[in-house]
Amino acid sequence: TAPLDRGFVLPGAKLAVLAEHDVTGRRRAHRPARPRRRDTAGFFDDLKPGDHVVHVQHGVGRYSGMVRRAIGGTERDYLLLEYRGGDKLYVPTDQIDAVRHYTGGETPTLHRLGGAEWSKARSRARAATREIAKELVALYQQRARTPGHAYPPDTPWQRELEEAFPYKETPDQARAIDEVKADMEAPRPMDRLVCGDVGFGKTEVAIRAAFKAVQDGRQVAVLVPTTLLAQQHAATFGERFAPYPVRVEVLSRFLTPAQAKGVVTGLADGEVDVVIGTHRLLSNDVSFKRLGLLVVDEEQRFGVTAKEAIKRLKAEVDVLTLSATPIPRTLEMSLTGIRDLTLLHTPPAERQPILTYVGEEDERAVAEALRRELLREGQVFFVHNRVADIDKVAAGLRELVPEARIAVAHGQMDEGSLEKVVLDFWEGRYDVLVCTTIIESGIDMPTVNTLVVDGAHRLGLGQLHQLRGRVGRAGSRAYAYLFHPRDHALSEDAYERLKTIGEATELGSGFKIAMRDLEIRGAGHLLGESQSGHIAAVGYDLYVQMVSEAVAELKGEQPSAPAEINLDLPVEAHLPGDYVAKEEQRLEAYRRLAAVTDERQVEDLRREWEDRYGPVPPAAEALLAVARLRAECHRTGVRQVTVTVNRGRPGTVARLSPVRLRVSAGVRLRRLYRDAAYSEEQGWLTIPLPRGAD
C-alpha cells in the first residue's frame, strides 16, 4: 500500500477515490520515519582501539581491539584490554557486558591488574553514590506523596488539534506524547524530561501537553531562555491554537510596561490560558490563578537564581522539561528513574544530516558558501561572537559578496532594533544575518540552510552543536562551516571540541555530544566538585549505574542487573571477519548475544543476521546455539556450565551449577545417566554428554 497525494476517477469501474488533501486542503508528510537504533549502554558502536574503557572487575584499561585466539583447540574472539605495566586482559565476547566506555574527566590513569586501587576506588564511589541516592529518593518520595491534578482523557478538540499537525509524527515523538499524556492523567505531579536534538519535534510535544491542560481549565507557563525564542514559540503556539478559544500571550522585555501589566493581570485573573516568557515569568509580581503545567525549554541556559525560582514554581504542578543537551545532573536523575526521561532519537523524515566543514579561516570558502545559498534563494547565519568588531566583520562581508543583503544582530542592541532586525530577516528582507550566539537557542528559521561560524575555537561544544541545529530544518541540504584563525595555535581542548563536532554530523548525535563534552571539559565543572573525583575514578557510566543500584536498594527494589552467566564450552563459536567485516558491527552483535534472556531474542538475531549478512556460517551458527543455552540458563537459574572433553570413560562431561534437584528427579537422573553425579550440598551436577552432542 502507498499513500495518495490526490484522488482519481475510474469511470469504467464507476469509482471515485478522494485523498485527504482533496477534502481538507492539507497535505500531510506520509513518509514514515524509521526508528533509530538505540545507542548501546557501552557505546560499542563508537569504541575504537586506543579508547579508555572500564572493566567492572579490573578497572580502567585501554582497549586495543578485537583479537582471535585458539585455546584448547577452539577459536574465539576476545576484547584485548591493556593495563598499567603492560598487563593484558583478554575478555571473552560473552562477557562483553562487563566492559564500558570510559567517560568522565581528563585522561585517566590505567589501573594495575590484580592491584587494590580499583577495589578501593569502587568502594569509595559506591559510598558516595549511596549518599546521593538518599537525597534523590527523598526528593522522589516527596513528589510521589504530593497530590497532583489528574487530567481527564483526550477530548474531541484534542484529537482534532493533533490531526491538524501537518507532518507525520516520528515513532519517538508519538511515544513521548503518549508518555506525557499518561503522566498528566496520573494523580501525582509529572516531572518528565524530553531530550532530543534540535528540530526533532519537542515543541509539538509541548503544544499537545499545553492544549490538554487548557482543555481542563488550567493555565500553562512556557519558560524559555531568550526573548527571540519566546516570540517564535508564541507564533507557533498561536498558529496551532488559532481555531480554538485559547488566549496565548508573551511576557518578555519586548513588551511595553502597559502591555506587560495587561499580561500579568490576565494571568492573575485567569483570562490568559498560555503564557510564553523568559525569566520575566519568574518575577515576584507574576502570579497564576490556576497554573497546571510548567514547560521549561533548555533549562541549562538559566542562571542559578532562575533555577531556584523554577524549583519553587515546580512544587505542585506538572513539569515538562525540554532539552537538546541535558546537563549531566539532569541526565543522572533521569537515568536512575527518579525523573522520567523520554529520548527522541529519530529525525523527521525530511531532515538530512548537516554537512560540516572544520578548518582555517578562508575568505574564498566564505564567499562560495554565501553565493551558493543565495543562488538557491536561501539565507545564511554568520556567527561572530564578539560585539566589539561585529560591524567591521559585516562590512568585510559586504565587500566580499556585494550582492548579499546583510544585517547585524547582537544582545547589546536596544530591544526595538534587535526585534526589528530579526523579524526583517525572518521575513526575508535580508540574506545574511551577522550575529552573536543569540541565535543558539531554538530560533526556527526554515529558510536558513547555511551556517558560518567565525572563531569557532572560542565556543563550547554544546554551543557549536546548538548553532549547527539552527540550519537544515526544511528538508534542504544544509552546510555548516566552522572556522578557526590561521595564525592561532589551538589549545588541546579547543582541538578536541572541533574534532568532535566535525565527526558527529549524524542527526541525533547531541546526546553523545553531551557525554563527550563531559569528557573534554572535566566532570568537576558540570557535576559538582564533591562527585567529580569519584566519576573520574570509575567512569561516568559505571557511576550512574552505582547511583541507580543505590536508589533501587533504598526503594526496596531488586537491582535490575541481569545475573552473570559463565559458559566454558569447547566449541568454535565466533563471527568470521568475512561474514561481518566491520569490527564495530561484530562488537555490537556480541553485546546483543551476551544480553539475550530468551530464545525469541536469539531467533530475532538470526533473522537480522541473515537479512544483513546472508546465510549464517557454522562458526556463527555455534554462537547462536551458545546464546540459546544462555537463555535456558536464565530460565532455569543455572549460572555456570563447563564442558570438559575426556578421552576415557565417562567421555565428554558437562558440569552445571547451581542446581537443586528433588529426590525423585535425582533417582530419574541416575536411571537415565549411570555416570551422572550430583552434590546436593555444593549444588552442582555433572552429566555425560552423548557422543556428537559436544
N, C-alpha and C positions, 0 to 999 in steps of 0.2 A: 504494500500500500504506500501511497505518497500523498502529501498534502496538495490541495488545489489552490492556485493563485486566483483563478477566475472560473466562473461557471461556463457551461456549454449546453447546446440543444442538439438532440438527435431526433429529427422529425420522423424518420422511418420507424424508430422504436417508440415514438410518442413520449420521449423522455427529456425533461429539462433538469439540469443539475445546477444548484446555486452554491457558490462558495461563500465563506464567511464575509469576504471583502464586498461581495455584491449586496449583502444585506446591511452590514454595519458601516461600510465605507472605510473600515480599518483593515490594515494588513498586518498580520502577526508574523514574527520571525519563527518559522516552524522547524528550523534545523536543530535537532536535539543535540545538546552538548554532552559529550561523553564524560562520565565522571573520571576525574584524575585519580591515578593510582596513589593510594596513601603513602606518604613518606614513612619509611620503616623506623621503628623505635631507635635503631642503631645507626641510621643514615648509611646503610651499606651501599646504597646506590651512589654515594658520594665519597666512599672510602678509597684513598689512593695510597700506594706504598710511600712511606715516609711520614704518614699522619700518625698523631699520637692517639692511642686507644687506652681504655681501662678494662682490665680483666677483673671480674668480681673477686676472684680468689687471690690474684697475684699482683694487682695494682697497675700503675701506669707504665706502658711499654710503647714501643714503636712498631707499627705494622709494616712488615717487609714484603707483603704479597702472599699469594696462594701458592703452595708447593704440593707436589705429588710425591708420596713416599711409599715404598714397599716394605711392609713389616709383616713378618711371619708368612711371607709368600703372597700376601694380598696387597693391592694398591689402593690407597685412599688419598683424598685431598685434605690438606691441613692449612690453617692460617698460621703463618710464621710471625711470631712477635719477638722483638729483641728487647732485652732489659739491660740495666747497668752492668758494666763489667763484661759485656759481650755475651751474657747468658741468652739462650734461645728457648722459646716455648713453642711447641707445635700443638695447636689447638685443633682437635678433630672437628670436622664440619658439623657433626651432630651436636656439638657443644657450643655452637656459634653464638647462642643467646647469652653466654657468659661474657661476651666482648661488646664494648660500647665505644663509640667515637668520643674522644676527649674534647670537651668544650669548657672553658672556664678560666680565663686569665692569661697570663704570659705563658711562654713556652715552659711546660712543666719539667720537673726533674724526674728522670726514669727511676723506678724502684729496682731493688735487687731481688732476684728470685730467691725465695726462702727466707728473706730478711724480715725483721719485726716492724719496719717502718710502716708498711702498708696496713697491717692489722691495727696499729696504734692510730694511724690517720683515720681509718674507717670507724674505729670506736669513738674517737673524738667527734667526728662528723655525725655519727648516729646519735650521740648525746645531745648535740646542738639541734638536730632536727626534731628530737623529742620536745625540746623547749618551744621551738617554733610551732610544732603541731598543737601544743597546749593552747597557744594563742589563737591559732586558726580555728580549732574546734570550738573554743569559747565564742568566737565570732559567729561561727556556723550555727551553734546551738541557740544563740541569742536571736538570730534571724529566723531559725526554724520555729522558735516559740512565739515570734511576733505575728499576731494575726494580720493577714493581708486581705485584700479585696479579691474575691473570686469572680472573674468576669463570666458572663453567660456565653454559650456557643455563638458561632458566627450568625449575623443577621443577613437577610437578603441583600441589603445595601453593601455589606462587607463583600459578599460574593460578587456583586456587580462591579465594585471598585477593583477587585482582583482580576476579573475577566477583562477589564479595560486596560490592563498592563500590556503595552504594545510589543513586548518581547517574550520569548519562551524562557521560563524560569530554568536556571541550571539545577541539576539534582541537589547540589549542596544548598542552594538558595531555597528550594522548596522544603528541604529538611529543616533549615534554620527557621523558616516561617512557621512550620508545624510545631517546632520545639518552643518557640517564643509564645505562640498561642496557648500551648499546653501549660506553660509556666503561668501565664496570665489567668487561666481558668482554674488554677490551683489556689487553695485558701491560704497560701503563705506568700510573702513578697518575693517577686522574681529578682534575681541578680545574675543576669546572663551576659557573657562576653561573646560578641560575634567578631571573629577575626578573619579578615580576608583581604587580599591585595586590593589596591586602589582600582575602582571600576568593576569589582566583582559582584556588585548588587547589594551592598549593605544598606544603602539608603532605602531601597524598596522594602526591605525587611522592617526598617523603622517606620516607614509610611503606613504599612499594614497594621503594625502594632499600635501606632498612634490612632488610626481610624477606629480600631477595636475599642480603645479606651474612651474615645469621644462618643462612640455609639452608646456607651453605658453612663453617659453624663459626667465623665471625668475629664480633667484638664491634662494637657501634655506639655512638658517643657523639653525643648531640644537645645542642648548646650554645645556650642561649637567654639573652636579656639580663635577664629578670625571673623572680622566684620564681613569680609567678602564672602566667606563661606556661608555666613548667616543669610546674606542676600540671595545666594544661589539656592540654598535649601528652601528658603521662603518661596522662591519662584517654583521650585519642583513640587513642594507640598501644596502650594496654592493651585497649581495647574491640576494636580491629581484630585484635589478636594473640591474643585470649582462646581461640579454638578450637585453638591450636597450643602446643607445648611451648616457649614463648619467655618468658624472665623479663625483665620490664621494671621498672626501678627509677628513683626520682627522687633526685637529690643536690642539696639546696638548704638554705637556712637554716631551713626549716620542720621539718627533722628534728631529733630529739634526738641528742646525741653518740653514744649507743649505736646508734641507727638508722643514722646516717651511717657509723659504723665498720663495721657489717654490710654496707652497700653497697660501701664501699671494699674490704673483704676479698673480697666476691663478684666484684668487677672483677679483682682481682689473681689469684684462683684460677680465673677463667673461668666461675663459676657465673651471673653476671649477663650476659645477652646484649645488652640495650639499656639504656643509662643516659641519662636526660634531666636536665640540670642547668644551673645558672648558672655564673658564673666559678669557683665552688667546685670544678668539674671540673678546673680548671687548677692546683689546689694541688699542692704537691710530694709530698704523701702519696698522691696518686691515681696508680695505675699499672694498666695493662691487660695481660691475658695474651696476647690476640690481637686487638688493635684493627685493624679492617679499613676502617671508614667513619667519617668525621667529618662531621656535618651542622652547619653554623653558620647560625643564624637571626638575621637583622638584624645583620650584622657591624658596621655603622656605629655601633651603640649601645654597643659595648665600648670601654673606655679603651685608652690606648697600651700599658700594661703587659699587659693581657689580650690585645691584638692580637699582641704579641711572643710570648706563651706559645702562642697559637693557631698562630703561624708554626712554632714548634718542634714542636708536635703534628702539624702537617700533613706534615712531612718525607717520610714514606714510606707514607702511607695515602691512600685515595681521599677526596677532599673535595668536598662538595656545599654550596654557599653559597646561602641563600635570602634575597631582599631585595625590599622593595616600593619603596624609594627608594635606589638604589645610590649610594654615594659616587662622585664623579666619577673618582677614580683607578681604582676598580674598573671603572667604565664604560670608561675609556680602555683598560685592559688587555684588557677583553672585546672591545671593538670592533676591536681590532687582531689578533685571532686568537691572542693569547698565552694567553688564558684562554677556555675555551669558554663561550659565552653562549646561553641559551635565554630567549626573551621570551614571557610569557603575556599576550596581548592580549585574548583572548576571555573575557567574563564568563560565569559559569554561566548556563544558560538561564533560571533562575528569578529571577536578580538584576535589580533595576531601578536606574536612576540615582537618586542621593540628592538630594532637593530641598533646596537650600542657601539660607539667608537670611543676609545680612550686613547689620548695621545697628546703630544706637544701642540701649543698654540700654532694655528696655521690659517692665515688670512684667506688664502685661496680656497681652503676647505670650507670656511665660514661662508664665503661668497657663493660657492657652489650649492651649499645646503640651503641658503636663503632663496636663491634663484629657483632651485628645483621645487621648493614649496610654493613659491609664487606662481610657477607655471601650472601647478595643479589647483590653483585658487585656494590654497590653504593658508594657515597662519603659523607664526613662529614665536616661541618663548625664548628670549635671550637672557639668561640669568647672570647678573654681575652683582655679587653680594656686598659691594662697598658703595655706600651712598655718596661718599666724598668725590669720586670721579665717575659716577654713573652717567652724567650728562656728556662727559668727554668721550666715553665709550660709545654712546648713542650717536654722537657727531661723527665718530670714526666709521660707524656702520653706514651712516647716510652717504659718506664719501665712497665707501666700498660698493654699496648697492643703491645707487641714486634713485632707482625706480620704486624702491620699497617705501611704504608709508610707516614711519617709525614713531612710537610713543614711549614715554618713560613712566614707570610706576614704582614707588617705594613707600615704606611705612612712615617716613618723616614728612611726607606731603600733607597739606591740610586735607581734612576729611572730604570736603566737597570736590577738590581737584582729583584726589585719588579715585573716588567713586566714579567721577565723570570719565576719566581715562579708561578705567577698567570696563565700564559699560560701553564706551565707544569701541573699545577693542572687541568686546563680546559681540557687538552688533556689526562688526566687520568694517569699521571706518579706518582701522589700521591693520597693517600686515604683520608687523613685528612689535612685540612688547618687550622692551628692555627693562628688566625688573630685578628686585632682590628676591630672596626666598619667600616673599609674601605669597607667592603662588603655590607654595608647597602643600598647604592644607586644603585638599578637597575641591579646589575650584574646577568646575566641569565645563570645559570648552571643547566640544567635539571637533571643531574645525582646526584646532591646533594639533599638527602632526609632526612637527619638528621641534626639538629642544636643543639649545646650545648652552652649555654651562662654562663660563669663563672662571678660571681659578677653582676648578673642581676639587683640588687637593685640600682646600680650606674647609670643605663641608664634610659633615659626618655621614656615615653610611646610610643611616635612616633617612637623612635629608635627601641624599642623592637618589635613593630608591623612591621616595615620595615625589620628588621633582619629576623623575622619569615617568611616574604613573600619571602625570598630567597630560601625556600625549597618547595618541593611538586609541582613542575611545570611541571612534565612529566606524571602526571596521577597516580604515585605510592603513596601509603600511606606514609605520611611524619610525622616526630616526631620533637617536639621542647622541649628541657629541659632547664628550666630557674632556675639556682641555686643561692642561697644566702648563706653567711657564717653561720656556726653553732653557733659560739660564738659571733655573732654580732646582737645587738638589732636593728630591722628595724625602721626607722622613720615612722610616720603615712603616709606621702606622698608616701614613697617607698612601704609600705604595700599596699596602695590603688592602686598604679600603677601595682604591680604584681598580685593583686587580679583581677583587671580589665582585664589584658592581659590573665590571666588564664580562665576567664569567656567568653571572646569574641573570641571563637575558630571558630565561623561560618565564612565562606568566605564572604567577603563584609562588614566586621564589622569595617573597617578602618574609615569610615565616622563617625560612632558612637564614635569610639575611639578618634577622633579629638575633638568631642564635650565633651567627658568625660575628656580629657586632659585639656580642658578649665576650667572645674570644679575643677580639682585637683591642677593645678599649679597657678590658680588665673588669672582672666581675665586681670588684670592690666599689667602683663608681656607680654601678647600676643596682647592686643588690644589697647595699648597706655593708659597712666595713666589718661588722661583727660576724657576718656569714662568709665573706669573700675568701677567707683563709681556708675554710672547710670545702668550699666549692672548688678552689684551685687544687686542693689536695686530692679529692676523689672524682672531680669532673662533675659538670652540671647535671648530666643525665642521671648518674647514679645518686647524686644528691637529691634530685627531685623524687626519685624512686624511694629513697630513705624517708623523705617527708611524707610521701604517700603511705608508706607502710606504718609510720608512726601515727598518722592520722587514723588509719584503719584500726590500729590497735586501741587507740583511745576511744574510738566509737564502738568498740566491742565487735568489730567485723573481722572475719578471717582475711588475712592478706591474700590478694588475688594472684600472686606469683605462681605459675604452674610448677608442679613438682619436677625435680630434676631426675631424668631417666638416663641410666648408663647402659649402652648396648655394646658389648665387645664380641663381634662376630667375624669369623674368618671368611668374609665374602668380598669379592671385588666389586665395590659399590661406589661409583663416582660419576660425575658428569664429564664425559670426554670433551676436550677442548675443540675437537672438530664437530661436536654436536651443538654446544653452547660456546661460541667463540669469545664473547666478552667476559672478562673476569668479574665485572660488577654484576652482570646478569647471573653468573654462577653463584656469587656470594648471596644475592637476593634469593635464588632458588634454594640454596642450602638453609638460609634463615627460615624460609617458609616451611621447609621439610622438618626442621628441628622444632617448629612450633605446632605441628599437627596434633590434634587430640581425638580425632575420629576418622573413620575410613572414608567418609564422604569427602573430607578435605583432600585426602590422598587422590581420590578419583578426579576431583576438580583440577588438581595439579597436573595429573597425567593428561587430561584433555587439553589443558593450556599448553603443555609442552608439545603435544602432537600438533596443535594448531600453529604454534610459533616456530618450532624447530624441525618438525617432521617425525617419522616413526621413531619410537623410543628404543635406543640400543641396549644390549644386555646389561652393561655396567649401570646404566641409568634405571633399567627395569629392577635391578637388585636394590637400588636406592629406594625405590617406591615400596618394595617388599619390606625393607627395613622400617620405612615410615609406617606401614600397616602394623608391624609388630609394636612400634612405639605407641600407636593409637590403642592397640589391645592392652598394652601395659597401663595406659591412662585409665582404661575401663576397669581393669581388674585390680589396680593398686600395686602391681609389681614395679619395683624401681630399678632393679639390676638384672640383666640377662647376660651370662657369659657362656660362650660355646667353645669347648676345648676338643681338639682332634687328637684322639689316642689311637695308636696303631693296633694294640691288642684289645682284649675284652675290657670294658664293655663298648669300645669304639668311641664315636663322637658323642659327647655328653653336653647337655645344656644345664646350667645352674641358674635357678631363679630365686630371687629374694626381694622383699619379704613375702613369705607365703604362709597362710594359715589354712589348714585342711581339717574338716570334720573327720571323726574316726571312721565313718562309713566311706568317705572319699579316699582316705588313706588305704583302706582294705581294697577298694576297687583298683586303686593305682598299682598296688603290689601285684594284683592278679593280672593286670594288663602288661606291666613292665617289671619283669623279675629283678632287673638290675637298678631300679629306681631307689633313691634314698631320700628320706625326709627327716629333718630335725625340727621337732615341734618347739624345742627350747630356743634354738637360734633362728628359727623361721626361714630355713632355706630348703630347696628341693633340687635334687639332681635327677635328670631323666635321660636315658639313652635315646638318641635320635635315629630313626630308621635310615638305612643306607640310602644315600641320594638326597636326603632332606637337608643336609648341610650345604 
